[in-house]
Amino acid sequence: MGIEKVVNKYRRTGADPAEVWANTELDALRRKECLCINCERKDEPKPYESCPVAAKIYKVCVEHNMAMAITKCGTVDENGELLYKPPE
């Protein structure tokens, strides 16, 4: 496993850690394979504003210097339609 400390490139304040633990191999794969990262909703004016679940996940990640790989998405709108929007 490629778990190591890396520079926290999303550091916003002095209270945020300068470094974070990361699985660098999985993080590289996450960028390519994560459904949320590859969902068109991430590009909305307020990222993921039309997907309530992704918005919550995004908020947690930003607040706690975390990253997640979402491998399955079953989030639906009020009509029962799946919200995932594949990249065009």
N, C-alpha and C positions, 0 to 999 in steps of 0.2 A: 504494500500500500504506500502511496505517496503522501502520507500525512506529515505536514510540516507547518511551521509558522511562516506567514507571508505578510507583506505590507498590506495594511488596510487601506485600499485605494478609495474607499467610500467614507473615510473619516471626516466628520463634519465639525466636531468640537474637540477641545483638549480632553474632555471626559471620555471620548471614544478611544478604544485601544489603538495604538499605533500598528500593532500586528494582530492577526487573527490566525487561528488554526484552520487549515484547509486540507482537504483530500484533493490534491492538485490533479490527479488523474481523473477522478470523478467530476471535478469542477469543469475540466475541459470537455468532458462528455456531456455534462449537464447543459452547457451552452449550445451544444448541437442538437440534443435530444429532448430537452424539457418542453412539455407541451405549452406551459405558460410563456416561456421565452419565445416560442415559435407560434404564438397565437397573435393574430392581428389586433386583438384588443389591447395589447401592450402599448400600441402606438396612439391610443386615444389621448386627447389633450390632458386628461388626468389619467395616468396609466391604469388600465383595467377598470375604469369607472362603470362600464356596462356589465361587468362580471363580479358580483358581490363576493364570491368565494376567492377569486384571484386577488381582488382588492385587499381582502383580509390577510392573505398569505404575503402579499407584497408589503403591506404595512408592518407585519411582524418582522419580515426580513430586514427592512430598512431600519426599524427601531432597535433591532438586536444584532446588527452586523452579521446576518446569517444569509444562507442561500439554500434553496431547496430544489430538487429535481422532481417535477410532477410527471408521472409516467402514465397516468390514466385520468381522464376528465369526464365526469358524468354530470357536470353542473348544467342545469336547465333553466330556461326563463319561465315566466308566468304561464306560457302556453305549452310547456313541456318540451320545447325545442332545445337541443344541445347548444351550449354557448360557445364551445371551442370553434375558432375561425382559423382554419389552416392558412399559412402564408400563400399568397397568390404569386 
